[in-house]
Amino acid sequence: QPKTKSVSGFLRERLNDDILDMLRRIGRVADAHGFSAYVVGGFVRDLFLYRHNEDIDIVIEGNGIEFARAFARKEGARVNAYDKFGTAVIIFADGFKIDVASARMEYYKFPAALPTVEMSSIKLDLFRRDFTINTLAIFLNPDKFGRLIDFFGGMRDMKEKAIRILHNLSFVEDPTRVFRAIRFEKRFDFSIGKLTAGLIHNAVKMDFFKRLSGRRVFSELRHILEEQNPIPALVRLEDFGLLKVIDPSIRMNKALRQMLDSARNVLSWYVLLYRPEECRQWIVYFLVLTRHADQEKAQAICRHFELAPRHEKIFIQERAEAETCLYRLSQGLPDKNSRLYEELNGLRMELILYMMAVTSRDDVRRAISFYVTDLKDIRISVKGKDLQKMGLSPSPLFGRILRTLLREKLDGRLQTRHDELELARRLIDGRETAG
Ligand code: CTP
C-alpha cells in the first residue's frame, strides 16, 4: 500500500510561487477532464534532497496529450505531441517546458515474470522506472493536492541514502541503468544497495552491454562527464569493471587519475575566472580519458561512439594540434608574449585546458594559464576603417599592419589608442617610402 502523507506544506516552503501555482493549475485542468495528474521523478526526488530542479515531469492517468492540449490552450503555450507514446511537451513562450506522459496500460510492456497485473496505471508507470528514489510522485488534483505517492520505498531509500532498483530484471530491461546508478550514487553521495550492486556485477559478468549501441554507451558516459565532479563515478566504474565496457583500452592507473584530478582543478580555475558556458567540461575529460589513444585508435573510438563530425574533429585533428603545440612549448617556452599568443591562439578553450591538465611541466602550465588570463582577450582598438581614414586603401597590407599592432601591444609596447595610431602611421609611411 502506498503511503499517502501530504507534503503540501513542504511544497509551499520549497517551491517558488510560479512553480507552485503552475502545479495547482495542472491539477485543476486535469481534474476538469476527469484525469488524475502527478508530478513525478527527478523533480520530486530533488525536492526532498533540497536540490534545485525545474524539470517538471507530469504523468496523467488518462489521456496525457488531451490534457497537454487543454492546459496549453489555457496558458497560451504550444504543444509537441507524440501520439505513438502518448507523450507531449508543453512549451511556454519564454521557453519553459513541461513533459507530460500518459499512464496507460497499453503503453507498458513488462517481462512476463513481473507481477504487474494488479497495479493501477500510475503505479505501473512508476514501476517501470529505474530506482526507488525516482519513483516518488505527488498528486496534483485539487481535492488531495500535495499527497505524496510512494509505492516502492522511495522515501525510505532517500533516508537511507540508497540507490536501489525495483526488481531483479531492471538491468536486463535497460543496461544503461548501471551507469545511471553510479552517476546518481556519486552525485547524491548515496550508496548502491547490496542487491543492486550484486546485479551490477552480474550485468558485467554476463556482458549485458553488448546489446547496447556505442551511441547509447557514450551518451551515458557523457552524462557522467557532465556531473559536477565526474571523477568518483569514473573510479567507481573502474571498480565495477565498467570502464572497459566504455573502451577496453582505458585504464584507471595513477597517471590517468592524476590527469583527471588536474583537469578538475583546471576546470574549476577556469569556471571561477570566466563563464562556464564557454567551455564544455565533458570534452576536456573525454580528451583526458582517451589521451593514450593514437590517431587510429582515437578514430575507432569516435566511430564506435558515433560521435558527431564536429566532435570527432575536436578529438582527432584539434587534439593533434594541441599535442604538437604542447611538445613545442615543452621544448622551450617562447621569450615573448606575442610568440606565446601565436602558439595558442586558435586552439579552442577545451583544448587549452586539456593541455594544462596533461602537461607534467609546471612552467608550461603557468605559461598557458598566463595566456588565458593575460593575453587571450587583448585586442587593439585600431580598426580597418581607421587605416582607411589615414588614406590607405584596403589591401593585404591592412592585415599585416593590424597584426603588427597586436604583436606590439601583446609585448607591452603600446598602451593607448594614441600609441596604436601613431605606430600605424609610421608603418604606413614606412611602407609608402619603401614601396
Ligand atoms: N529512467 C529510467 N531508465 C532510464 C532512464 C530514465 O527508468 N534508463 C526514468 C527515471 O526514473 C527518471 C525518468 O526516467 O526519473 C527521467 O529520467 P531523466 O530524464 O534522466 O531524469 P533524472 O532522473 O532527473 O536525471 P537527471 O537529474 O540526470 O536529469
Residues whose N, C-alpha, C, O or C-beta is under 5 A from the ligand:
A	BS01	CTP	G41 G42 R128 R129 D130 F131 N134 D174 T176 R177
